[in-house]
């Protein structure tokens, strides 16, 4: 799976994201729209973490959901 596929299936994928990062609102998830950089930025903002940590968490989350080819 690549980011184009995630973006195309964002409605299904965002439920998993909300389970992991529950502080993200539905409006924020709709605004993110499957864009990896927006998602990482919003995780960073909401959880008060460094960009590198947000990227690491996102990478680990994607790998744990069988999306190991996503960069």
Order of alpha helices (4+ residues) and beta strands (2+ residues): alpha-alpha-alpha-alpha-alpha
